[in-house]
Amino acid sequence: MDFALTGEQLEMKRQFYEACIELEKLKPEGFAGLESWYGSDEYFGYHRHCAKEFAKRGWLSLNWPPEYGGTGTIIDVALFAEARGYHDIPGVDPFGVRMLAPTLLAFGSDELKRKLLPAIASAEATWCQLWSEPDAGSDLASLTATAVRKGDELIVNGQKTWTTGGHKADWGFGVFKTDLGAPKHRNLSFLVVDMKTPGITVEPILFMDGAHLYNAVYFDDVHVPAKNILGRENEGWKVFNLTAGFERSGGGEIMRMQCMLHDLVAYCNETRRDGKSLACDPLIRNRLSQVACEVEAARTLCLSVVDLQSRNEMSLMDAAGIKVFSSEVGQRLASLATDILGPFGQVKFSKWSPLSGVWEKEYQNFMRVIAGGANEVQKNIIALYGLGLPKAK
Amino acid sequence: MDLRYSEEQKILRNTVREFAKRRVPKTLVRELEEDAKGFSTDIWKEVANLGLLGCAIPSCYGGVGASFMDLTVLFEEMGRACIPGPFLPTVVASLTILDDGIEEAKASLLPDIAQGELILTIAALESEGITGAKGINVKATPKGGNFTVRGTKFFVEMAHVADRLLLATRTTNGKSAEDGITLFVANTRTHGISTEVIPTMGMDKLCEVRFDDVILSRQDMLGGTDEGWPIWQKSLERGALIKCAESVGGMQACVETTVNYSKDRVQYGNPIGSYQALQHIMADMWISMQTSRYLTYEAAWMESERMPCAKEVSMAKAYVNEAYKYVTKWGVRLHGAIGTTREQDVALYYRKAKAADTVFGGTDYHRDLVADKMGLLRDS
């Protein structure tokens, strides 16, 4: 049992952190977290700039097979995610790079691979994900958007929701019903869609704090080439399951928590209340260190998942476990941080906001506990597929 | 990075599992809890003969020469099996002697420890139950070339059968509590040492040990006069880590038992394990166990590689203390009323979890250390 990184991995880690430190200097004011990436033209421009810088170094295709330009392993991918997470640097398209590229490599036709992979590696194309629908969230397989065959085309109709960055995307991937007669799970196909195709309308869905990340995407007789199917027609559920499993380790989010914790510690050292620094308050010390232990526990569990991924041994249970634990720690941390800030915890990014208002934002962020498979569903997965507990009759 | 068990570690795990299956059924564990001695000399000897007591003792002293990481894996299995006996304190004390004892002490004690000929324990806590330097006040007064020790230690595991005590005393009231601590390896048969078993929830023979003008010599000292604190700190670190490993093993047993019970137990026409409320609790139990496992393993790896890891050790102990109690609490509750009975394994682990949380430092003690290490400054 060995936690050590190799010399090459340590060198890559150094390069990742070095690049992120440089890019951090260009970060616009108030930029914080995934919400910001698509939130304004200025922020999106910063994301695209970072993407181009990473593309130049070949870092958007790190663990692709060598014949497609890959130079590293999943461990390098994880180390890169940690560096970006710690410095809160955008630039890696979560959909194109982290989800679609490996799916294309596994299920895409040669034509599709040739057509789409280069633009992902070069950061020329931005992607979005067309999964959920108003009546199909956790129960995605019950979706109703259709893609009906007509010659060598599919005619797509329906509505997708929670599409992150859909308003900025060049391409989207998703699952649609292609066989209206077949039973659930056997009636879906995984498609890639050019977001500029006529008939597609994108409308914003705003968070409680007004941030624009999500969109509703409407399909009105949209013509998609049938060769845009990944894997086989009506076997899209299998492809979906593979895609959903990528990049589960979440090391970037954990490092972001660590960084925010560091900033919070500095804040507690510098801020006085009732004649003493916050850092002296025994209650704050105890609660902060409790959360710090939990963040560290998340980090080590994440390492164990990356280790399993490096040998293709990660199970559904392993992926679900780190997802649940890390996201719950994130919510506890945000809750504690806003407690410590007292009434200033509610202040938006402004001249009055402590720590650039990052905790006011984070407190309203439910993404990690709900998105990507709500935690309650993840616990079902752990129970049923991991612990082997029986299904209710 | 490769977090799989090494081949040696797999052998260690299997050795303990097989041994426990064959020789240490839970009925025996419960019997020994009621027994005045609290452990079986035969089992103690058999464990020694398997090389387990000498696991991390170098071969030049009669041990196996395995790593601290290997020792961690060993104690995880010991915790899962719940084998009664002074294994943990003996091993932790032996590592202190190995790292900081003079050659004479090492040569005379370590081979006997590896063979199972000597039982050691650690006399740490006193009447206020404080783990840190402030809690060490048993007085050792220089007299002639010797020291006279006066005071009482509490919760000394298996002191009533131990041959030697690793003892922390105060020789000087220095500027800070950490100055003025002196360590001894005391022979329990020294005149003036008396022991009484305190009845405790864990039924693990934690003793009150009184020192009535006990004379210890310079030869019994470990480290220099007033220089014991760094050695003691290191000892606490190792002990905390091994205790964490033991706790992870206990959590494993508890999760397995609970999941299996819930598959068999039928109520309202279904196995109770099919009910979502219970499924979610068991998922949370599994997560608590897995996070405890890797937090412990990383710190143990750092310790094994001789990297400074005081923060990581304290993080592990603070976290695992609470996780073990959580997992065992729900283990009992998911068994329903039967979980509260003497015959149930989960009830045993529940009690052990409470016993584990104050050994080598309670949660708040370790959280305070973490607070320091993470940079929360106290006002000067």
HADDOCK unambig.tbl for C-alpha pairs under 7 A between the chains (distance, minus, plus):
assign (segid A and resid 1 and name CA) (segid B and resid 2 and name CA) 5.82 0.50 0.50
assign (segid A and resid 1 and name CA) (segid B and resid 3 and name CA) 4.58 0.50 0.50
assign (segid A and resid 1 and name CA) (segid B and resid 4 and name CA) 5.36 0.50 0.50
assign (segid A and resid 1 and name CA) (segid B and resid 5 and name CA) 5.25 0.50 0.50
assign (segid A and resid 1 and name CA) (segid B and resid 6 and name CA) 5.88 0.50 0.50
assign (segid A and resid 2 and name CA) (segid B and resid 1 and name CA) 5.35 0.50 0.50
assign (segid A and resid 2 and name CA) (segid B and resid 2 and name CA) 5.21 0.50 0.50
assign (segid A and resid 2 and name CA) (segid B and resid 3 and name CA) 5.68 0.50 0.50
assign (segid A and resid 3 and name CA) (segid B and resid 1 and name CA) 4.70 0.50 0.50
assign (segid A and resid 3 and name CA) (segid B and resid 2 and name CA) 6.46 0.50 0.50
assign (segid A and resid 3 and name CA) (segid B and resid 3 and name CA) 6.72 0.50 0.50
assign (segid A and resid 3 and name CA) (segid B and resid 298 and name CA) 6.89 0.50 0.50
assign (segid A and resid 4 and name CA) (segid B and resid 1 and name CA) 5.06 0.50 0.50
assign (segid A and resid 5 and name CA) (segid B and resid 1 and name CA) 5.42 0.50 0.50
assign (segid A and resid 265 and name CA) (segid B and resid 375 and name CA) 6.70 0.50 0.50
assign (segid A and resid 265 and name CA) (segid B and resid 376 and name CA) 5.96 0.50 0.50
assign (segid A and resid 269 and name CA) (segid B and resid 376 and name CA) 6.24 0.50 0.50
assign (segid A and resid 269 and name CA) (segid B and resid 377 and name CA) 6.07 0.50 0.50
assign (segid A and resid 277 and name CA) (segid B and resid 379 and name CA) 6.80 0.50 0.50
assign (segid A and resid 279 and name CA) (segid B and resid 376 and name CA) 5.16 0.50 0.50
assign (segid A and resid 279 and name CA) (segid B and resid 377 and name CA) 5.81 0.50 0.50
assign (segid A and resid 279 and name CA) (segid B and resid 378 and name CA) 6.29 0.50 0.50
assign (segid A and resid 280 and name CA) (segid B and resid 377 and name CA) 6.85 0.50 0.50
assign (segid A and resid 280 and name CA) (segid B and resid 378 and name CA) 4.99 0.50 0.50
assign (segid A and resid 280 and name CA) (segid B and resid 379 and name CA) 6.43 0.50 0.50
assign (segid A and resid 285 and name CA) (segid B and resid 368 and name CA) 6.83 0.50 0.50
assign (segid A and resid 285 and name CA) (segid B and resid 371 and name CA) 5.67 0.50 0.50
assign (segid A and resid 286 and name CA) (segid B and resid 367 and name CA) 5.90 0.50 0.50
assign (segid A and resid 286 and name CA) (segid B and resid 368 and name CA) 6.45 0.50 0.50
assign (segid A and resid 289 and name CA) (segid B and resid 367 and name CA) 5.57 0.50 0.50
assign (segid A and resid 289 and name CA) (segid B and resid 370 and name CA) 5.93 0.50 0.50
assign (segid A and resid 289 and name CA) (segid B and resid 371 and name CA) 5.29 0.50 0.50
assign (segid A and resid 290 and name CA) (segid B and resid 367 and name CA) 6.50 0.50 0.50
assign (segid A and resid 293 and name CA) (segid B and resid 315 and name CA) 5.07 0.50 0.50
assign (segid A and resid 293 and name CA) (segid B and resid 319 and name CA) 6.29 0.50 0.50
assign (segid A and resid 297 and name CA) (segid B and resid 291 and name CA) 5.35 0.50 0.50
assign (segid A and resid 297 and name CA) (segid B and resid 292 and name CA) 6.97 0.50 0.50
assign (segid A and resid 297 and name CA) (segid B and resid 295 and name CA) 5.30 0.50 0.50
assign (segid A and resid 298 and name CA) (segid B and resid 291 and name CA) 6.76 0.50 0.50
assign (segid A and resid 300 and name CA) (segid B and resid 294 and name CA) 5.44 0.50 0.50
assign (segid A and resid 300 and name CA) (segid B and resid 295 and name CA) 5.65 0.50 0.50
assign (segid A and resid 301 and name CA) (segid B and resid 291 and name CA) 5.54 0.50 0.50
assign (segid A and resid 301 and name CA) (segid B and resid 294 and name CA) 5.80 0.50 0.50
assign (segid A and resid 304 and name CA) (segid B and resid 3 and name CA) 6.63 0.50 0.50
assign (segid A and resid 307 and name CA) (segid B and resid 2 and name CA) 6.22 0.50 0.50
assign (segid A and resid 307 and name CA) (segid B and resid 3 and name CA) 6.45 0.50 0.50
assign (segid A and resid 321 and name CA) (segid B and resid 287 and name CA) 5.94 0.50 0.50
assign (segid A and resid 379 and name CA) (segid B and resid 280 and name CA) 5.60 0.50 0.50
assign (segid A and resid 379 and name CA) (segid B and resid 283 and name CA) 5.59 0.50 0.50
assign (segid A and resid 380 and name CA) (segid B and resid 279 and name CA) 6.90 0.50 0.50
assign (segid A and resid 380 and name CA) (segid B and resid 280 and name CA) 6.75 0.50 0.50
assign (segid A and resid 382 and name CA) (segid B and resid 283 and name CA) 5.74 0.50 0.50
assign (segid A and resid 383 and name CA) (segid B and resid 279 and name CA) 5.50 0.50 0.50
assign (segid A and resid 383 and name CA) (segid B and resid 282 and name CA) 6.97 0.50 0.50
assign (segid A and resid 383 and name CA) (segid B and resid 283 and name CA) 5.62 0.50 0.50
assign (segid A and resid 389 and name CA) (segid B and resid 263 and name CA) 6.50 0.50 0.50
assign (segid A and resid 389 and name CA) (segid B and resid 273 and name CA) 5.73 0.50 0.50
assign (segid A and resid 389 and name CA) (segid B and resid 274 and name CA) 6.28 0.50 0.50
assign (segid A and resid 390 and name CA) (segid B and resid 263 and name CA) 7.00 0.50 0.50
assign (segid A and resid 390 and name CA) (segid B and resid 273 and name CA) 6.28 0.50 0.50
assign (segid A and resid 390 and name CA) (segid B and resid 274 and name CA) 4.88 0.50 0.50
assign (segid A and resid 391 and name CA) (segid B and resid 274 and name CA) 5.21 0.50 0.50
assign (segid A and resid 392 and name CA) (segid B and resid 274 and name CA) 4.75 0.50 0.50
assign (segid A and resid 392 and name CA) (segid B and resid 275 and name CA) 6.29 0.50 0.50
